[in-house]
Amino acid sequence: MRMELPEYALVVRTLECGFYPYRRLLPRFEESPAVRRIATADMPIGSLLDAAFIEIAKGEGFCFVNVENPEKPFIMLFESYYLQGNPLDLYLDLAHELTHLRQHAEGRELWDHELHYVDRPTEIEGYAVAIEEGIRLGMTEEHIVRHLSNPWLSPAETARLRGNIEKFLTDRHGSA
């Protein structure tokens, strides 16, 4: 799905591999409506963005939050995805991962291995941020399912994740 993205959703894609402040890749992210879902009273978006970093690293893959040093977590973004990924998906994934940085700062367990990936509250919330923003930008249901589909998920697991996201958004808004 190719669409014209608003300025706040445009990822700067001219950087070399290295470590950067989040704002270097998404300089206008604070203008995004997605910040309303990510920020909290205890963690305003400015504070969260001040502390957020992204490492662009060689390799294949997507992105994830690296918490090897729990005091300095950051988003690991693989160069192949950074350079070649769909612009909307990349923007939504960076919003999703910023949600995880906030969750980590709140002391939440990002990878509760007692739960399947698609049932983890942290993943459901991260994807809900992305999907709600994607829908606002015009994503179709087909693109939502494509965005949620990962190499490590079966079609049934992807459908379960979509249902969990819908429930999360309905519970938060009273309607999806």
C-alpha positions as CSV (number, residue, x, y, z in Angstrom):
1,M,0.0,0.0,0.0
2,R,1.5,3.3,-1.1
3,M,0.0,6.5,0.1
4,E,1.0,10.0,0.6
5,L,2.0,10.3,4.2
6,P,1.8,13.4,6.3
7,E,5.1,15.1,7.2
8,Y,5.1,13.8,10.8
9,A,5.0,10.3,9.5
10,L,8.0,10.6,7.1
11,V,11.0,8.7,8.3
12,V,14.4,10.2,7.4
13,R,16.0,7.4,5.3
14,T,19.4,8.9,4.5
15,L,21.2,7.9,7.6
16,E,24.1,5.4,7.8
17,C,24.2,2.5,10.2
18,G,24.7,3.9,13.7
19,F,23.0,5.1,16.9
20,Y,20.6,8.1,16.7
21,P,18.0,10.0,18.8
22,Y,14.5,8.9,17.8
23,R,13.7,12.4,16.6
24,R,16.5,12.2,14.1
25,L,14.5,9.5,12.2
26,L,11.1,11.0,12.9
27,P,11.7,14.7,13.5
28,R,8.0,15.7,13.5
29,F,6.6,12.7,15.4
30,E,5.3,14.9,18.2
31,E,2.7,16.2,15.7
32,S,1.3,12.7,15.1
33,P,-2.1,11.8,16.5
34,A,-0.5,8.5,17.6
35,V,1.2,10.3,20.5
36,R,-2.1,10.6,22.3
37,R,-2.2,6.8,22.7
38,I,1.6,6.5,23.5
39,A,2.1,9.3,26.0
40,T,0.7,9.1,29.5
41,A,0.4,11.6,32.4
42,D,3.5,10.1,33.9
43,M,5.4,9.9,30.6
44,P,4.7,12.9,28.4
45,I,5.7,12.4,24.8
46,G,8.5,15.0,25.0
47,S,10.2,13.1,27.9
48,L,9.8,9.8,26.1
49,L,11.2,11.1,22.9
50,D,14.1,12.8,24.7
51,A,15.1,9.4,26.1
52,A,14.4,7.3,22.9
53,F,17.2,6.1,20.7
54,I,17.3,4.0,17.5
55,E,20.3,1.9,16.3
56,I,20.3,1.2,12.6
57,A,22.2,-2.0,12.2
58,K,23.4,-4.2,9.4
59,G,21.3,-7.2,8.7
60,E,17.9,-8.5,7.8
61,G,14.9,-8.2,9.9
62,F,12.5,-5.6,11.2
63,C,12.8,-3.7,14.5
64,F,12.6,-4.5,18.2
65,V,13.4,-3.0,21.6
66,N,16.8,-4.0,22.8
67,V,16.9,-4.2,26.6
68,E,20.2,-5.9,27.1
69,N,21.1,-2.8,29.2
70,P,17.8,-2.2,31.0
71,E,18.9,1.3,32.0
72,K,19.4,2.3,28.3
73,P,16.9,0.5,26.1
74,F,16.8,1.4,22.5
75,I,15.1,0.4,19.3
76,M,17.1,-1.9,17.0
77,L,16.2,-1.2,13.4
78,F,17.7,-3.4,10.7
79,E,19.2,-1.6,7.7
80,S,17.4,-3.7,5.1
81,Y,14.0,-2.7,6.5
82,Y,15.1,0.9,7.2
83,L,16.1,1.3,3.5
84,Q,13.5,-0.8,1.7
85,G,10.5,-1.2,4.0
86,N,7.1,0.3,3.0
87,P,7.1,3.9,4.4
88,L,3.8,3.5,6.2
89,D,4.8,0.2,7.8
90,L,8.1,1.6,8.9
91,Y,6.4,4.6,10.5
92,L,3.8,2.4,12.2
93,D,6.5,0.0,13.5
94,L,8.5,2.9,15.0
95,A,5.4,4.1,16.8
96,H,4.8,0.5,18.0
97,E,8.4,0.3,19.3
98,L,8.2,3.7,21.0
99,T,5.2,2.3,22.9
100,H,7.4,-0.5,24.1
101,L,10.0,2.0,25.3
102,R,7.3,3.6,27.4
103,Q,6.1,0.3,28.7
104,H,9.6,-0.6,29.7
105,A,10.1,2.7,31.5
106,E,6.9,1.9,33.4
107,G,8.5,-1.3,34.6
108,R,6.3,-3.6,32.5
109,E,7.6,-7.0,31.3
110,L,7.8,-6.7,27.5
111,W,8.2,-10.4,26.8
112,D,6.1,-12.4,29.2
113,H,6.9,-15.9,27.9
114,E,4.0,-17.3,29.9
115,L,1.8,-15.8,27.1
116,H,1.9,-16.4,23.4
117,Y,3.2,-13.4,21.5
118,V,-0.3,-12.5,20.1
119,D,-1.7,-12.5,23.6
120,R,0.9,-10.4,25.4
121,P,-0.7,-7.1,26.6
122,T,2.4,-5.2,25.6
123,E,2.3,-6.4,22.0
124,I,-1.4,-5.9,21.8
125,E,-1.0,-2.3,22.9
126,G,1.9,-1.7,20.6
127,Y,0.0,-3.0,17.6
128,A,-3.1,-1.1,18.6
129,V,-1.2,2.1,18.5
130,A,0.0,1.2,15.0
131,I,-3.3,-0.1,13.7
132,E,-5.4,2.8,15.0
133,E,-3.0,5.2,13.4
134,G,-2.9,3.2,10.2
135,I,-6.7,3.2,10.0
136,R,-6.7,6.9,10.5
137,L,-4.3,7.2,7.6
138,G,-6.5,5.1,5.3
139,M,-5.2,1.5,5.8
140,T,-7.6,-1.2,4.5
141,E,-8.3,-4.4,6.4
142,E,-6.2,-6.2,3.8
143,H,-3.2,-4.0,4.6
144,I,-3.8,-4.3,8.3
145,V,-3.6,-8.1,8.1
146,R,-0.5,-7.8,5.9
147,H,1.1,-5.4,8.5
148,L,0.3,-7.8,11.3
149,S,1.6,-10.9,9.4
150,N,5.1,-11.8,10.6
151,P,7.3,-14.7,9.5
152,W,6.9,-16.2,13.0
153,L,3.0,-16.1,13.0
154,S,0.6,-18.5,11.3
155,P,-2.5,-17.0,9.6
156,A,-4.6,-18.2,12.6
157,E,-2.2,-16.5,15.0
158,T,-2.4,-13.3,12.9
159,A,-6.2,-13.4,13.1
160,R,-6.1,-13.9,16.8
161,L,-3.7,-10.9,17.2
162,R,-6.1,-8.8,15.0
163,G,-9.0,-9.9,17.3
164,N,-7.0,-9.0,20.4
165,I,-6.2,-5.5,19.0
166,E,-9.9,-5.0,18.1
167,K,-10.9,-5.9,21.6
168,F,-8.2,-3.6,23.1
169,L,-9.4,-0.7,21.0
170,T,-13.1,-1.4,21.7
171,D,-12.4,-1.6,25.4
172,R,-10.5,1.7,25.3
173,H,-13.0,3.6,23.1
174,G,-16.3,1.9,23.8
175,S,-16.3,1.2,20.0
176,A,-13.6,0.4,17.5
